[in-house]
Amino acid sequence: MPKPLIALDWGTTRARAFLISETGEVLERRIADRGIQSVPAGGYPEAFAELAGDFRETAPDAAIVLAGMVGSRNGWIEARYVACPASPAEIAAAAIQVALDAGTTATILPGLSCDDGAFDVMRGEETLIVGLGLSDGIACLPGTHSKWAEIKGGRITRFASFMTGEIYGLLRNDSILARLAEAPSDADTADGAARGRLAAGRPGGLLNTAFAARTEVLAGRMAGGAVGPYLSALLVGQEIAGAEALFGKGQTIHLVADGALAESYGAGLQARGHAIQLVTPEAAFVAGVRRLAADLPA
């Protein structure tokens, strides 16, 4: 019989804690700026108590599963990467246990590695990919370091990371382009995004088309408020083009996103002819952590 589950998506800067019923309903959720960077050595049991200690009081028999950067070498205890291709059962088999207190253990899930010409790693995203429940398909998980993954026969066969969010921050805030950038109006946002998606399809590549964020403003053809939206749409379009080169064109993309990222990537994917299946990160995480918890060794 399934048990209640206390699950944490424990990242570098933030932690998301969930109390999940036997049937998969999220009974309680909590988000805190309590990522691993804020936890001192030896402080993880106390940090867990702050994040989800009351969940244990509500569901004392719940299994406890931790995913994300908590299993990195900078986290609690390193859960070594599982090499692709990897099935949910193979990921679960590599999980490790840690002691919360004298009578309670928690399970830390591992990340994945991939060597598809260039070595790549992920931690946390694998749980969301498992949560999609795909036998075959392509998943896109936008973020600071976006992940694209290929699933075949129920196994994550390979994946690739894109520094899209980080490069956007550098270009928008710390490059010469920042000097002309202004806070966007709604009209600026729409105009800049449309221009950026169009530019992503032009020859010349990112280094050429990014500079146009400056020259279009200097020429009076684009407002300063459109610089940020232009760069965002341009980078997303370049990311999608790069993923197409790796995984192919014209496929349905299982997009794990919400809010502004869902809108931006949805528009970028549609502009390049992709059908989209949208899943929220919370829904993917809850489904994925339940699947992996069910596959954990007894």
C-alpha positions as CSV (number, residue, x, y, z in Angstrom):
1,M,0.0,0.0,0.0
2,P,1.3,3.5,-0.8
3,K,2.3,5.6,2.2
4,P,2.1,9.4,2.7
5,L,5.2,11.1,1.5
6,I,7.2,14.1,2.6
7,A,9.2,15.3,-0.4
8,L,11.6,18.2,-0.7
9,D,12.9,19.7,-3.9
10,W,16.0,21.1,-2.2
11,G,17.9,23.4,-4.5
12,T,20.9,25.8,-4.2
13,T,18.9,28.9,-3.0
14,R,15.4,27.6,-2.4
15,A,13.6,24.6,-1.0
16,R,10.1,23.4,-1.7
17,A,8.6,21.0,0.7
18,F,5.4,18.9,0.1
19,L,3.2,16.7,2.2
20,I,1.7,14.3,-0.2
21,S,-1.2,11.9,0.5
22,E,-1.2,8.2,-0.4
23,T,-3.3,9.0,-3.5
24,G,-1.0,11.8,-4.6
25,E,-2.9,14.8,-3.3
26,V,-0.7,17.7,-2.1
27,L,-2.0,18.3,1.4
28,E,0.5,21.0,2.3
29,R,3.3,22.8,0.6
30,R,6.0,25.3,1.7
31,I,8.6,27.3,-0.2
32,A,11.5,28.9,1.6
33,D,14.8,30.6,0.8
34,R,16.5,27.7,2.6
35,G,18.6,26.2,-0.1
36,I,21.8,24.3,0.5
37,Q,23.9,27.6,0.4
38,S,22.2,28.6,3.6
39,V,22.8,25.3,5.5
40,P,26.0,25.0,7.5
41,A,27.9,21.8,7.7
42,G,26.0,19.3,9.8
43,G,22.9,21.5,9.8
44,Y,20.7,19.5,7.5
45,P,18.6,17.8,10.2
46,E,17.8,21.2,11.7
47,A,17.1,22.7,8.3
48,F,14.7,19.9,7.5
49,A,12.9,20.4,10.8
50,E,12.4,24.0,9.9
51,L,11.1,23.2,6.5
52,A,9.0,20.2,7.1
53,G,9.2,19.2,10.8
54,D,5.5,19.8,11.3
55,F,4.7,17.6,8.3
56,R,6.1,14.7,10.3
57,E,3.8,15.5,13.1
58,T,0.8,15.4,10.7
59,A,2.0,12.2,9.0
60,P,4.4,10.3,11.3
61,D,4.5,7.2,9.1
62,A,5.3,9.2,5.9
63,A,8.3,8.2,3.9
64,I,10.8,11.1,3.4
65,V,12.5,11.7,0.1
66,L,14.8,14.5,-0.8
67,A,15.7,15.6,-4.4
68,G,17.9,18.2,-5.9
69,M,21.2,19.8,-4.9
70,V,20.9,18.4,-1.4
71,G,22.5,15.3,-2.9
72,S,25.4,17.2,-4.5
73,R,29.0,17.2,-3.2
74,N,28.1,20.7,-1.7
75,G,25.0,19.3,-0.1
76,W,24.3,16.9,2.7
77,I,25.8,13.8,1.4
78,E,26.8,13.2,-2.2
79,A,24.5,10.8,-4.1
80,R,26.6,10.0,-7.2
81,Y,25.2,10.6,-10.7
82,V,23.5,7.7,-12.5
83,A,24.8,7.5,-16.1
84,C,22.3,7.7,-18.9
85,P,20.4,5.8,-20.2
86,A,18.6,5.4,-16.9
87,S,15.1,4.2,-16.0
88,P,13.1,5.3,-12.9
89,A,14.0,2.0,-11.2
90,E,17.7,2.5,-11.9
91,I,17.6,6.1,-10.5
92,A,15.8,4.9,-7.4
93,A,18.3,2.0,-6.9
94,A,21.1,4.6,-6.6
95,A,19.5,6.6,-3.8
96,I,21.2,6.8,-0.4
97,Q,19.8,7.1,3.1
98,V,20.7,9.7,5.8
99,A,19.7,9.9,9.4
100,L,17.4,12.8,10.4
101,D,17.4,11.7,14.0
102,A,18.0,8.5,16.0
103,G,14.8,6.8,14.7
104,T,14.2,8.4,11.3
105,T,15.9,8.2,8.0
106,A,15.4,10.1,4.8
107,T,16.3,9.1,1.2
108,I,18.3,11.3,-1.1
109,L,17.8,10.8,-4.8
110,P,20.8,10.9,-7.2
111,G,21.2,13.1,-10.2
112,L,22.0,12.0,-13.8
113,S,25.0,12.3,-16.0
114,C,25.2,12.1,-19.8
115,D,28.2,11.8,-22.1
116,D,26.8,12.4,-25.6
117,G,30.0,13.9,-27.0
118,A,30.1,16.5,-24.1
119,F,29.7,15.5,-20.5
120,D,26.6,16.9,-18.8
121,V,24.9,16.6,-15.4
122,M,21.5,17.4,-13.8
123,R,20.2,17.2,-10.2
124,G,16.5,17.6,-9.5
125,E,15.3,17.8,-13.1
126,E,15.4,14.0,-13.4
127,T,12.6,13.8,-10.9
128,L,10.4,16.1,-13.0
129,I,11.2,14.2,-16.2
130,V,10.2,10.9,-14.5
131,G,7.0,12.6,-13.4
132,L,6.0,13.2,-17.1
133,G,5.5,9.4,-17.3
134,L,6.7,9.3,-20.9
135,S,7.6,6.1,-22.8
136,D,9.1,8.2,-25.6
137,G,9.4,11.9,-26.1
138,I,11.3,15.1,-25.6
139,A,11.1,17.2,-22.4
140,C,12.1,20.8,-22.0
141,L,12.7,22.2,-18.5
142,P,13.5,26.0,-18.7
143,G,15.5,27.8,-16.1
144,T,18.8,29.4,-15.3
145,H,20.4,26.3,-16.9
146,S,17.6,24.8,-19.0
147,K,17.5,21.1,-19.6
148,W,16.3,19.2,-22.7
149,A,16.0,15.4,-22.4
150,E,15.2,12.5,-24.7
151,I,13.1,9.6,-23.3
152,K,13.0,6.3,-25.2
153,G,11.4,3.1,-23.9
154,G,10.7,4.8,-20.5
155,R,14.4,5.6,-20.0
156,I,16.1,9.0,-20.0
157,T,18.6,8.3,-22.8
158,R,20.4,11.6,-23.1
159,F,20.0,15.3,-22.2
160,A,21.6,18.7,-22.8
161,S,21.9,21.8,-20.7
162,F,21.6,25.4,-22.0
163,M,22.8,28.4,-19.9
164,T,20.0,30.5,-21.2
165,G,18.8,32.2,-18.0
166,E,22.3,33.0,-16.8
167,I,23.4,34.4,-20.2
168,Y,20.3,36.6,-20.2
169,G,21.2,38.0,-16.8
170,L,24.7,38.8,-18.0
171,L,23.7,40.4,-21.2
172,R,20.7,42.3,-19.8
173,N,22.5,43.6,-16.6
174,D,26.3,43.5,-17.2
175,S,27.0,44.0,-20.9
176,I,27.0,47.1,-23.1
177,L,23.4,46.3,-23.9
178,A,22.4,47.2,-20.3
179,R,23.2,50.9,-21.0
180,L,20.2,51.3,-23.3
181,A,17.8,49.0,-21.5
182,E,14.8,50.4,-19.7
183,A,11.9,49.0,-17.8
184,P,9.5,47.7,-20.4
185,S,5.9,48.7,-20.9
186,D,3.4,46.1,-22.1
187,A,3.9,47.4,-25.6
188,D,7.7,47.2,-25.3
189,T,7.4,43.6,-24.0
190,A,5.2,42.5,-27.0
191,D,7.4,44.3,-29.5
192,G,10.7,43.1,-28.1
193,A,9.6,39.5,-27.8
194,A,8.3,39.5,-31.4
195,R,11.6,41.0,-32.7
196,G,13.6,38.6,-30.6
197,R,11.8,35.5,-32.0
198,L,12.3,36.8,-35.5
199,A,16.0,37.5,-34.9
200,A,16.5,34.0,-33.6
201,G,15.8,32.7,-37.1
202,R,18.1,35.0,-38.9
203,P,21.6,33.9,-40.1
204,G,24.5,35.3,-38.1
205,G,24.0,33.5,-34.8
206,L,23.6,34.8,-31.3
207,L,26.7,37.0,-31.2
208,N,25.5,38.9,-34.1
209,T,21.8,39.2,-33.3
210,A,22.4,40.0,-29.7
211,F,24.3,43.2,-30.7
212,A,21.2,44.3,-32.6
213,A,19.6,45.0,-29.2
214,R,21.9,48.0,-29.1
215,T,21.9,49.1,-32.7
216,E,18.1,48.9,-33.1
217,V,17.7,51.3,-30.2
218,L,20.5,53.6,-31.5
219,A,18.7,53.7,-34.9
220,G,15.4,54.7,-33.2
221,R,13.7,51.5,-34.4
222,M,13.3,49.9,-31.0
223,A,12.5,51.4,-27.6
224,G,14.9,50.9,-24.7
225,G,12.2,49.1,-22.9
226,A,12.2,46.4,-25.5
227,V,15.8,45.4,-25.0
228,G,15.1,42.9,-22.2
229,P,12.2,41.2,-23.9
230,Y,14.2,41.1,-27.2
231,L,17.1,39.4,-25.5
232,S,14.9,36.9,-23.7
233,A,13.0,35.8,-26.8
234,L,16.3,35.7,-28.8
235,L,18.0,33.5,-26.3
236,V,15.0,31.2,-26.0
237,G,14.8,30.9,-29.8
238,Q,18.5,30.1,-30.0
239,E,18.1,27.5,-27.2
240,I,15.3,25.8,-29.1
241,A,17.3,25.9,-32.4
242,G,20.2,24.3,-30.5
243,A,17.9,21.6,-29.0
244,E,16.5,20.9,-32.5
245,A,20.0,20.3,-33.8
246,L,20.5,17.7,-31.0
247,F,17.1,16.1,-30.8
248,G,15.3,16.8,-34.1
249,K,12.6,19.2,-35.4
250,G,8.9,19.0,-35.5
251,Q,8.3,17.0,-32.3
252,T,5.8,17.5,-29.6
253,I,7.7,19.1,-26.7
254,H,6.7,18.3,-23.1
255,L,7.3,21.7,-21.5
256,V,7.7,21.7,-17.7
257,A,7.1,25.4,-16.8
258,D,4.6,27.9,-15.5
259,G,4.2,31.6,-15.4
260,A,6.5,33.8,-17.6
261,L,8.7,30.9,-18.6
262,A,5.7,28.9,-19.8
263,E,4.6,31.9,-21.9
264,S,8.0,32.7,-23.3
265,Y,9.0,29.1,-24.2
266,G,5.5,28.3,-25.4
267,A,5.6,31.2,-27.8
268,G,9.1,30.3,-28.9
269,L,8.3,26.6,-29.5
270,Q,5.1,27.5,-31.4
271,A,7.0,30.0,-33.6
272,R,9.2,27.1,-34.7
273,G,6.3,24.7,-35.4
274,H,6.3,22.6,-32.3
275,A,3.2,21.2,-30.6
276,I,3.4,21.6,-26.8
277,Q,2.2,19.5,-23.8
278,L,2.5,21.9,-20.8
279,V,3.0,20.5,-17.3
280,T,3.6,22.6,-14.2
281,P,6.9,21.9,-12.3
282,E,4.9,21.1,-9.1
283,A,2.7,18.5,-10.9
284,A,5.8,16.9,-12.5
285,F,7.7,16.9,-9.2
286,V,4.9,15.3,-7.2
287,A,4.3,12.6,-9.8
288,G,8.1,12.0,-10.3
289,V,8.9,11.7,-6.6
290,R,6.0,9.4,-6.0
291,R,7.1,7.1,-8.8
292,L,10.7,7.1,-7.6
293,A,9.6,6.5,-4.0
294,A,7.6,3.5,-5.1
295,D,10.8,2.1,-6.8
296,L,13.0,2.6,-3.8
297,P,14.5,-0.6,-2.4
298,A,12.5,-2.0,0.6
